[in-house]
Amino acid sequence: MQTHIVPVGFDYDRLIAPLVRDRMEVDRVILLQGPVGSEANVEYSRHVTQKLETDFHNLLGAETERRTIEDVYDYDAAFEHAYRLIAAELDDGNEVWVNVSAMPRTVSFAVATAAHSLAVERTEERESIHTYYTAPEKYLETELAEELRHDRELLRTLSVTDQDGAIERRLDRIDAVLHEFDERGTTIGAKEIDGHHIVEFPLASFSNVKPFEEVILFKLGEDGEFQSVSELAEALARELEEEFTDSFRSKVIYNVDRLGPGGKGYIEQEETGKAHRTRLSRIGELWVRAHTEEEAVQPADV
């Protein structure tokens, strides 16, 4: 079965037209939607989602499902959602296609990174994971701006009959919008997210994790930072009900090294005297989130 995971923003054609034109097989579509910007933007995106849901069924005969991402600017949550969705489809034996043409970049990059991470982690299923992008034939923003300029000139010819100043006020608003468009392009400002104006995307480095390495990662995810590897080893020995011996400590040190910056990159270490403060890296935190058994994505209210 061919499953397409499609984050939805304000685009329609780029999310369905290439599949129709290239006559691709589409059995199942999961539409990811989430609030973006103003109330008007949210309503427009919801309308696009509904239209896509109808047309994927009518034009391609695909089963469609809508899922909601609560915060489209939360990269870590979006990654976890996407990872679980793709992994579940692979578990069902489906081939997965991920469209990253629309929605905020946080979601697009999170979904693409999740797909890449699974391709690295589940090498035997690499050929079943596809990430794709469609370029638009043209952008409507500049055409809309030109139409607004023509309307402005038309309104100016009518201003002589503007008894209550309504046309003049409208012209002032058009001038202001066109000025902002000419000066700034299609967007304005930089949105603050969690106290910052940038969202850093961690590099995908997922690889096959061995069982004891999993135990270490989950322990760090559960308890957070340890002041030394020995402290981590003691905690693991207690949890596993094993004797804390030099051999067990060496086993932990060896596996922490494999998971560290020179290995798989899931663990960070900071030298403090003779000890090494040990914690999960950003991609390690994402690994733990993605592999923790809990429901991460809720079906959309329809």
Secondary structure, DSSP 4 states (H G I P E B T S, - for coil): -EEEEEE-SS-SHHHHHHHHHTT---SEEEEEE---SSHHHHHHHHHHHHHHHHHHHHHH--EEEEEE-S-TT-HHHHHHHHHHHHHHHHHTT-EEEEE-SSS-HHHHHHHHHHHHHHHHH-GGGGGGEEEE----S--HHHHHHHHHHHHHHHHHHHGGG-SSSHHHHHHHHHHHHHHHHHHHTT--S---BTTBS--PPPPP------HHHHHHHHHHHHH--BSSHHHHHHHHHHHHT----HHHHHHHHHHHHHHSTTTTS-EEEEEETTEEEEEE-HHHHHHHHHHS-S---EEPP-
